[in-house]
């Protein structure tokens, strides 16, 4: 059966908002994308710690009943697909088994996937991505990568 977005809130979230990948992200920010990918693969079976938006996602998903899915959370990330495997394994390990869809752009701008995903809201740690999503008319917000 095809996925339908009727009567459902679809929230797209970046992997860094959902999970704390700040240590790994330092490698990426230093221009070492290969080392970042290697580290993610080395840690593929180690669940990433919850990120700053994790508790919000859990609360949103709590609106769902076994018979009716009112909220869907999809991952929309600049990460590579290999890192995406760690994201989904981390989601399952932390009780977010319903997080099953995602797009991992390997560095490309993710906001162009909002429409195909049926997203109503985009949450990201990347301010430029949030600005682009807003410019395209999508509700979006930047989440801090550290608690304030």
C-alpha positions as CSV (number, residue, x, y, z in Angstrom):
1,X,0.0,0.0,0.0
2,X,1.3,3.4,-0.9
3,X,2.1,5.9,1.8
4,X,-0.6,8.6,2.2
5,X,-0.2,11.9,4.0
6,X,-3.9,12.5,4.4
7,X,-4.9,13.7,7.9
8,X,-1.3,13.3,9.1
9,X,1.3,15.9,10.2
10,X,4.6,15.1,8.6
11,X,7.7,16.6,10.3
12,X,11.0,16.5,8.5
13,X,14.0,16.7,10.9
14,X,17.7,16.7,10.3
15,X,19.8,14.0,11.9
16,X,21.7,16.5,14.0
17,X,18.5,17.8,15.5
18,X,17.3,14.3,16.3
19,X,20.6,12.9,17.5
20,X,23.7,14.4,19.0
21,X,26.3,14.0,16.3
22,X,28.3,17.0,17.3
23,X,31.6,15.1,17.9
24,X,31.3,13.5,14.5
25,X,30.2,16.8,12.9
26,X,33.5,18.4,14.0
27,X,35.3,16.3,11.5
28,X,32.9,17.3,8.8
29,X,33.2,21.0,9.7
30,X,37.0,20.6,9.5
31,X,36.6,19.6,5.9
32,X,37.3,15.9,6.5
33,X,34.1,14.3,5.1
34,X,35.8,10.9,4.6
35,X,36.9,10.7,8.3
36,X,33.4,11.7,9.3
37,X,31.9,8.8,7.2
38,X,34.5,6.4,8.6
39,X,33.7,7.3,12.1
40,X,30.0,6.9,11.5
41,X,30.6,3.5,10.0
42,X,32.8,2.5,13.0
43,X,30.0,3.5,15.3
44,X,27.2,2.1,13.2
45,X,26.1,-0.3,16.0
46,X,26.5,2.3,18.8
47,X,23.3,4.3,19.2
48,X,23.9,8.0,18.9
49,X,22.8,10.0,22.0
50,X,19.5,11.9,21.8
51,X,19.8,15.3,20.3
52,X,18.1,18.5,21.4
53,X,14.9,17.8,19.4
54,X,14.6,14.2,20.5
55,X,12.1,14.8,23.3
56,X,10.0,16.9,21.0
57,X,9.9,14.0,18.5
58,X,8.9,11.5,21.2
59,X,6.1,13.8,22.3
60,X,4.9,14.3,18.7
61,X,4.9,10.5,18.0
62,X,2.9,10.0,21.3
63,X,-0.1,11.4,19.4
64,X,-0.2,8.2,17.4
65,X,-2.4,5.3,18.2
66,X,-2.0,1.7,17.0
67,X,-4.9,2.2,14.6
68,X,-4.1,5.8,13.5
69,X,-0.9,7.5,12.7
70,X,-1.5,11.2,13.2
71,X,2.2,12.2,13.1
72,X,5.0,11.0,11.0
73,X,8.7,12.0,11.5
74,X,11.0,11.6,8.5
75,X,14.7,12.3,8.5
76,X,15.9,14.8,6.0
77,X,19.7,15.1,6.3
78,X,22.8,16.3,4.5
79,X,24.4,13.1,5.8
80,X,25.6,10.3,3.6
81,X,23.5,7.1,3.2
82,X,26.0,5.1,5.4
83,X,25.5,7.6,8.2
84,X,21.8,7.2,7.6
85,X,22.0,3.6,8.6
86,X,23.3,4.7,12.0
87,X,20.5,7.2,12.3
88,X,17.8,4.5,11.7
89,X,19.6,2.1,14.1
90,X,19.8,4.8,16.7
91,X,16.1,5.5,16.2
92,X,15.2,1.9,16.8
93,X,17.5,1.6,19.8
94,X,15.8,4.7,21.4
95,X,12.3,3.5,20.9
96,X,11.6,5.5,17.7
97,X,10.9,2.5,15.5
98,X,8.2,4.4,13.6
99,X,10.9,6.7,12.1
100,X,11.3,4.7,8.9
101,X,11.6,7.2,6.1
102,X,14.4,9.5,5.2
103,X,16.5,11.2,2.6
104,X,20.3,11.5,3.0
105,X,21.7,13.9,0.4
106,X,25.4,13.4,1.0
107,X,26.0,17.1,1.3
108,X,23.4,18.4,-1.1
109,X,20.8,20.9,0.0
110,X,17.9,18.9,1.5
111,X,15.1,21.4,1.4
112,X,14.1,20.4,-2.2
113,X,12.9,17.1,-0.8
114,X,10.3,18.6,1.5
115,X,7.5,18.4,-1.1
116,X,8.2,14.8,-2.2
117,X,8.2,13.8,1.5
118,X,4.9,15.6,2.1
119,X,6.5,17.6,5.0
120,X,4.5,20.2,6.8
121,X,7.4,21.3,9.0
122,X,11.1,21.2,8.7
123,X,13.4,21.2,11.8
124,X,17.2,21.5,11.3
125,X,20.4,22.5,13.0
126,X,21.5,24.1,9.7
127,X,20.4,27.7,9.6
128,X,20.9,28.1,5.9
129,X,18.7,25.1,5.2
130,X,16.0,26.5,7.4
131,X,16.2,29.9,5.5
132,X,15.9,28.2,2.2
133,X,12.9,26.2,3.3
134,X,11.3,29.3,4.6
135,X,12.0,31.1,1.3
136,X,10.2,28.2,-0.5
137,X,7.2,28.7,1.7
138,X,7.7,25.8,4.1
139,X,7.3,26.3,7.8
140,X,10.8,25.6,9.3
141,X,12.8,26.3,12.4
142,X,16.4,26.0,13.4
143,X,17.1,24.0,16.5
144,X,20.1,24.7,18.6
145,X,22.6,21.8,18.8
146,X,23.1,22.4,22.5
147,X,20.6,23.0,25.3
148,X,20.4,26.6,26.4
